């Protein structure tokens, strides 16, 4: 047990290096491919930037997609690419079409969240389909409403997706298949997917309105911050906690890159080098925390706009204000508009992980191998682990329910790790060990029920508190 932190630290470093390398292996060939087209034609700058931004987002999103979900992901990506470019064309300044563009953009990103209600398996393809909306938003210039540019933008999307799929196939970095979370319906209210879609749509529309009032020529900072704050929404507490980190990171990245970009001029190669170096660092730092990712990607955008002639020092106050306003709008929307409580999400995922542990123990009791549950168990454990930081912060800030749930989550994590270890060794489980794990599972179920969850202990299981979280609760009492 004493060596566990060291093992986790090494895994984090490996994951960071892998994430950075994987992203740049897609971004650089995508950029090179678009430049090579200049040998015969003249690809517009907007298409090149669009391809690079997709190259940043697609590798990580594709890693979580199972092979059976790829057709749906590719279909949604193709449709959303055309829709996103169409919205970008309507966002041209000083035209009445901008109102329609803002409305269509807000409805588009909300629709990609809302469609999860029809099938949980559409969640991960929907994440991939949302990437063109973020990519088109950061275009350094207004997108001309022409068929030629539409064709170039779709070609850029195809190039980025081709390289992302190639790297995924060659590297074997696809995540393990897992059961998607079932749709949840609150008593007397809509499903969580509907709530989150309304939150995102309202926040995006409000950020467009705020950007129009503050700086009509630069819509990107408030709107992009809202999209970043609401990405991977796991409840209002999660949005608040990760949103605060992302705002701090975005502010730091904007300020640092603005100062550094004063040393380079418009169109200089050094600015491009700084841009891609910053992207590499941002991709590597993403697994380490949301603040680092937000700082890196915001700094990269600052270098991008500096390369196309935007004055760094003159725009610093606009950028900082836009990040602050967008972050405040995003967090307020998640907190006040049809809120989804993060503790409810944590209870659901803890119950799902314990259910898989129960199935694995039942199979072991019948003499069947536990290895059949290894992949879904690992995926469910990872889903629950994503909430650890948020629940830790909620417990430190005084939420008693969060503190109690953290103990149950610790039980579930430890039990899942024990079963994953058994699955890896593929050895039979003795009766004594099986009884210990069964009592551990019963104690976790009982603790989940006492914390307000709906899952209760399974009949016939003794409820001896033998898990580590149960022991810590006994000590506090």
C-alpha positions in Angstrom: 0.0 0.0 0.0 2.9 2.4 0.7 4.0 2.2 -2.9 0.6 3.1 -4.4 1.2 6.9 -4.8 4.5 6.3 -6.6 2.8 4.0 -9.1 0.0 6.5 -9.7 2.6 9.3 -10.2 4.5 7.2 -12.8 1.2 6.4 -14.6 0.3 10.1 -14.7 3.7 11.0 -16.3 3.3 8.3 -18.8 -0.2 9.3 -19.6 0.9 13.0 -20.0 3.7 12.1 -22.4 1.4 9.8 -24.4 -1.3 12.4 -24.7 1.1 15.0 -25.9 2.8 12.7 -28.4 -0.6 11.4 -29.7 -2.0 14.9 -30.3 1.1 16.2 -32.1 1.4 13.1 -34.3 -2.1 14.1 -35.6 -1.7 17.9 -35.6 1.6 18.1 -37.5 0.7 15.7 -40.4 -2.7 17.4 -40.7 -1.0 20.8 -40.9 1.5 19.4 -43.4 -1.2 17.9 -45.6 -3.1 21.2 -45.8 0.1 23.0 -46.8 0.9 20.4 -49.5 -2.3 21.2 -51.2 -0.9 24.6 -51.8 1.3 23.0 -54.5 -1.7 22.8 -56.8 -4.3 25.0 -55.2 -4.5 27.9 -52.7 -6.1 26.5 -49.5 -7.6 29.4 -47.4 -6.1 30.1 -44.0 -9.5 29.4 -42.3 -9.4 25.8 -43.6 -5.8 25.3 -42.3 -6.7 26.6 -38.9 -9.9 24.5 -38.9 -7.9 21.4 -39.6 -5.3 22.1 -36.9 -8.0 22.7 -34.3 -9.7 19.5 -35.2 -6.4 17.7 -35.0 -6.0 18.9 -31.4 -9.4 17.7 -30.3 -10.0 14.5 -32.2 -7.3 12.1 -30.9 -8.5 12.2 -27.3 -12.2 12.0 -28.3 -11.6 9.1 -30.6 -9.7 7.1 -28.0 -12.9 6.7 -25.9 -15.0 5.5 -28.9 -15.6 1.8 -29.2 -15.2 0.3 -32.7 -18.9 -0.4 -32.9 -19.6 3.3 -32.3 -17.3 4.5 -35.1 -20.0 4.6 -37.9 -22.3 6.7 -35.8 -19.3 9.0 -34.8 -18.2 9.5 -38.4 -21.8 10.2 -39.5 -22.4 12.8 -36.8 -19.0 14.3 -37.4 -19.6 14.8 -41.1 -23.1 16.4 -40.4 -21.8 18.6 -37.6 -18.9 19.8 -39.7 -21.2 21.2 -42.3 -23.5 22.6 -39.7 -20.7 24.2 -37.8 -19.2 25.8 -40.9 -22.7 27.1 -41.9 -23.0 28.7 -38.4 -19.6 30.2 -38.7 -20.5 31.8 -42.1 -23.5 33.4 -40.4 -21.3 35.0 -37.7 -19.9 37.6 -40.0 -19.8 41.0 -38.3 -22.0 43.9 -39.1 -24.8 41.9 -40.6 -28.3 40.9 -39.4 -27.3 37.3 -40.1 -25.2 37.3 -37.0 -28.3 36.9 -34.8 -29.3 33.8 -36.8 -25.8 32.5 -36.6 -25.6 32.9 -32.8 -29.0 31.2 -32.4 -28.1 28.4 -34.8 -24.7 27.8 -33.1 -26.3 27.7 -29.6 -29.0 25.3 -30.8 -26.4 23.1 -32.5 -24.2 22.6 -29.5 -27.2 22.0 -27.3 -28.7 19.5 -29.7 -25.6 17.4 -29.6 -26.0 17.1 -25.8 -29.8 16.5 -26.0 -29.6 13.7 -28.5 -28.1 11.4 -25.8 -31.6 10.9 -24.4 -32.4 8.6 -27.3 -29.5 6.2 -26.7 -26.6 6.2 -24.2 -24.3 4.9 -26.9 -24.6 8.3 -28.7 -22.8 10.1 -25.9 -19.2 9.5 -27.2 -20.1 10.1 -30.9 -21.8 13.3 -29.7 -18.5 14.5 -28.1 -16.7 14.0 -31.5 -19.5 15.8 -33.3 -19.1 18.8 -31.0 -15.4 19.4 -32.0 -16.2 21.2 -35.3 -18.2 23.8 -33.4 -15.3 24.7 -31.2 -12.8 24.6 -34.1 -14.9 26.9 -36.3 -15.2 29.4 -33.5 -11.5 30.1 -33.3 -11.1 31.1 -37.0 -8.8 34.1 -37.1 -11.0 35.8 -39.8 -14.6 36.0 -40.8 -15.7 32.9 -42.8 -16.9 34.0 -46.2 -20.3 32.4 -47.1 -19.1 30.8 -50.4 -19.4 27.3 -51.7 -15.7 27.2 -52.4 -14.8 27.9 -48.8 -17.4 25.4 -47.6 -15.7 22.7 -49.7 -12.3 23.6 -48.3 -13.5 23.4 -44.7 -15.1 20.0 -45.3 -11.8 18.9 -46.9 -9.9 20.1 -43.8 -12.3 18.2 -41.6 -11.7 15.0 -43.6 -8.0 15.4 -43.5 -8.0 15.8 -39.7 -10.3 12.8 -39.2 -8.2 10.7 -41.6 -5.0 11.3 -39.7 -6.7 10.9 -36.3 -8.2 7.5 -37.4 -4.8 6.4 -38.8 -3.0 7.2 -35.6 -5.7 5.4 -33.6 -5.5 2.3 -35.7 -1.7 2.2 -35.7 -1.2 2.9 -32.1 -3.9 0.8 -30.7 -4.9 3.5 -28.2 -8.6 2.8 -28.3 -10.1 2.7 -24.8 -11.7 -0.5 -23.5 -15.4 -1.0 -24.5 -17.7 -0.2 -21.7 -21.4 -0.1 -21.0 -22.7 3.4 -21.5 -24.5 5.0 -18.6 -28.3 4.5 -18.7 -30.3 7.7 -19.2 -31.5 9.1 -15.9 -34.9 10.8 -15.3 -35.4 12.9 -12.2 -38.7 12.6 -10.4 -40.9 15.3 -11.7 -38.4 16.6 -14.2 -36.6 16.0 -17.5 -33.6 13.7 -18.0 -30.1 15.0 -17.2 -29.2 15.1 -20.9 -32.1 17.5 -21.5 -31.2 19.7 -18.5 -27.5 19.9 -19.6 -28.6 20.7 -23.2 -30.8 23.6 -21.9 -27.9 24.8 -19.7 -25.4 24.8 -22.5 -27.8 26.4 -25.1 -28.7 29.2 -22.7 -25.1 29.8 -21.6 -23.8 29.9 -25.2 -26.6 32.3 -26.3 -25.9 34.6 -23.3 -22.1 34.5 -24.0 -22.7 35.6 -27.6 -24.9 38.5 -26.3 -22.2 39.5 -23.8 -19.5 39.3 -26.5 -21.5 41.5 -28.9 -21.9 44.1 -26.2 -18.2 44.0 -25.1 -16.3 43.5 -28.3 -18.4 42.6 -31.5 -15.2 41.9 -33.5 -13.9 39.2 -31.1 -16.6 36.7 -30.1 -14.3 33.9 -29.4 -13.2 34.4 -25.8 -16.6 34.4 -23.9 -18.1 31.7 -26.1 -15.1 29.5 -26.1 -14.8 29.7 -22.3 -18.5 28.7 -21.9 -17.9 25.6 -24.1 -14.8 24.7 -22.2 -16.5 25.1 -18.8 -19.4 22.9 -19.9 -17.4 20.2 -21.6 -17.7 16.8 -19.9 -20.5 18.3 -17.7 -20.9 16.0 -14.7 -23.2 18.1 -12.6 -23.3 21.7 -11.2 -20.6 21.1 -8.6 -18.3 19.6 -11.2 -18.9 22.5 -13.5 -18.2 25.0 -10.7 -15.0 23.3 -9.6 -13.6 22.6 -13.0 -14.9 25.9 -14.3 -12.9 27.8 -11.7 -9.8 25.9 -12.6 -10.3 26.5 -16.3 -10.9 30.2 -15.7 -7.7 30.5 -13.7 -5.8 28.6 -16.4 -7.2 30.6 -19.2 -6.4 33.9 -17.5 -2.8 32.8 -16.8 -2.4 31.4 -20.4 -3.8 34.6 -22.0 -1.6 36.9 -19.9 1.6 34.9 -20.4 1.2 34.4 -24.1 0.3 38.0 -24.6 3.5 39.1 -23.0 5.6 36.6 -25.0 3.9 37.3 -28.3 5.2 40.9 -28.1 8.6 39.5 -29.0 7.4 38.2 -32.4 5.7 39.9 -35.3 2.9 39.2 -37.7 3.6 36.2 -40.0 6.9 35.3 -38.4 8.0 31.7 -38.3 8.9 32.0 -34.6 5.3 32.6 -33.8 4.3 29.4 -35.5 7.0 27.5 -33.6 5.8 28.9 -30.3 2.2 28.0 -31.3 3.0 24.3 -31.9 5.3 24.1 -28.9 2.5 25.4 -26.7 0.0 23.0 -28.2 2.4 20.1 -27.4 2.8 21.2 -23.8 -0.9 21.8 -23.4 -1.7 18.3 -24.7 0.8 16.7 -22.4 -0.4 18.7 -19.4 -4.1 17.9 -20.0 -4.2 14.7 -17.9 -2.5 16.6 -15.0 -5.4 19.1 -14.6 -7.9 21.3 -16.3 -6.1 24.5 -15.4 -3.0 23.4 -17.3 -5.0 22.5 -20.4 -7.0 25.7 -20.3 -3.8 27.7 -19.9 -2.1 26.0 -22.8 -4.9 26.1 -25.3 -5.7 29.7 -24.5 -2.0 30.6 -24.9 -1.9 28.8 -28.2 -4.9 30.9 -29.5 -3.1 34.0 -28.4 -0.1 33.1 -30.5 -2.4 32.2 -33.4 -4.1 35.6 -33.4 -0.8 37.3 -33.0 0.5 35.5 -36.1 -2.4 37.0 -38.1 -1.7 40.5 -37.0 -3.8 41.0 -33.8 -2.0 43.3 -31.4 -1.3 41.4 -28.2 -1.0 44.3 -25.8 -4.1 46.1 -27.0 -6.3 43.0 -26.8 -5.1 41.8 -23.4 -7.9 43.5 -21.4 -10.6 42.3 -23.9 -9.3 38.7 -23.6 -9.2 38.7 -19.9 -12.6 40.2 -19.6 -14.1 37.8 -22.1 -12.7 34.8 -20.2 -14.0 36.0 -16.9 -17.5 36.8 -18.3 -17.7 33.5 -20.2 -16.7 31.5 -17.2 -19.2 33.3 -14.9 -22.0 32.7 -17.5 -21.1 29.1 -17.8 -21.0 28.3 -14.1 -24.2 30.3 -13.4 -26.1 28.4 -16.1 -25.1 25.1 -14.6 -26.0 26.2 -11.1 -29.3 27.9 -11.6 -30.9 26.5 -14.9 -32.4 23.0 -14.3 -29.4 22.0 -12.2 -28.0 18.5 -12.0 -26.4 17.7 -8.6 -23.0 16.2 -8.8 -23.6 14.0 -5.7 -26.5 12.4 -7.6 -24.1 11.6 -10.5 -21.6 10.2 -8.0 -24.2 8.0 -6.4 -25.3 6.6 -9.8 -21.7 5.8 -10.8 -20.9 4.3 -7.4 -24.0 2.1 -7.6 -23.1 1.1 -11.2 -19.5 0.1 -10.1 -20.8 -1.8 -7.1 -23.3 -3.6 -9.3 -20.4 -4.8 -11.6 -18.4 -5.9 -8.5 -21.4 -7.9 -7.3 -21.8 -9.6 -10.7 -18.1 -10.4 -10.7 -18.3 -11.9 -7.2 -21.3 -13.9 -8.2 -19.4 -15.3 -11.1 -16.5 -16.1 -8.9 -18.8 -17.9 -6.5 -20.0 -20.1 -9.3 -16.4 -20.9 -10.3 -16.5 -18.8 -13.4 -13.6 -16.5 -14.4 -13.6 -12.9 -13.2 -11.7 -11.9 -16.3 -15.0 -11.5 -18.3 -15.8 -8.4 -16.2 -12.3 -6.8 -16.4 -13.0 -4.3 -19.2 -16.5 -3.0 -18.1 -15.2 -2.9 -14.5 -12.2 -0.9 -15.4 -14.3 1.5 -17.5 -16.8 2.0 -14.7 -14.0 2.6 -12.2 -12.5 5.2 -14.5 -15.9 7.0 -14.8 -16.2 7.2 -11.1 -12.6 8.3 -10.7 -13.2 11.4 -12.8 -15.4 12.8 -10.0 -12.7 12.3 -7.3 -11.3 15.8 -7.6 -14.7 17.5 -7.5 -15.9 15.4 -4.5 -12.7 16.0 -2.7 -13.2 19.8 -3.1 -16.8 19.5 -2.1 -15.9 17.7 1.1 -13.2 20.2 2.0 -15.6 23.1 1.4 -18.0 21.6 4.0 -20.5 19.3 2.2 -21.2 16.4 4.7 -22.9 14.4 1.9 -19.8 14.7 -0.3 -17.5 13.6 2.6 -19.7 10.5 3.2 -19.8 9.7 -0.5 -16.1 10.0 -0.7 -15.7 7.1 1.8 -18.2 5.0 -0.2 -16.3 5.8 -3.4 -13.0 4.7 -1.7 -14.7 1.4 -0.9 -15.9 1.0 -4.5 -12.5 1.9 -5.9 -10.6 -0.5 -3.6 -13.0 -3.4 -4.2 -12.8 -2.8 -8.0 -9.0 -2.8 -7.8 -9.1 -6.1 -5.9 -11.3 -7.7 -8.5 -9.2 -6.3 -11.4 -6.2 -7.9 -9.7 -8.0 -11.2 -9.5 -9.0 -10.9 -13.2 -5.4 -10.1 -14.2 -4.0 -13.2 -12.5 -7.0 -15.3 -13.5 -6.7 -17.4 -10.3 -9.6 -19.0 -8.5 -11.0 -17.2 -5.6 -11.0 -19.0 -2.2 -14.1 -19.2 0.0 -12.5 -17.1 2.7 -11.5 -14.4 0.3 -14.9 -14.5 -1.4 -16.6 -14.1 1.9 -14.4 -11.1 2.8 -15.1 -9.4 -0.5 -18.9 -10.1 -0.1 -18.9 -8.5 3.3 -17.0 -5.6 1.9 -19.5 -5.1 -0.9 -22.4 -5.3 1.5 -20.9 -2.6 3.7 -20.4 -0.4 0.7 -24.0 -0.9 -0.4 -25.2 -0.1 3.1 -23.1 3.1 3.3 -24.4 4.2 -0.1 -28.0 3.7 1.1 -27.3 5.7 4.3 -25.8 8.6 2.3 -29.1 9.0 0.4 -28.5 6.7 -2.6 -31.1 4.3 -4.0 -29.0 1.2 -4.0 -29.4 -1.0 -1.0 -27.5 -4.1 0.2 -28.2 -7.3 -1.5 -30.2 -9.8 0.5 -28.3 -12.7 2.0 -25.1 -10.7 2.3 -23.8 -9.9 5.8 -23.1 -6.2 6.3 -19.8 -6.3 8.2 -17.9 -3.1 7.6 -14.6 -4.6 6.3 -13.8 -2.0 3.5 -11.3 0.8 4.0 -13.9 3.5 3.8 -16.1 1.7 6.3 -13.1 1.4 8.7 -12.4 5.2 8.4 -16.1 5.9 9.1 -15.9 3.6 12.2 -12.9 5.6 13.5 -14.6 8.9 13.1 -17.5 7.7 15.1 
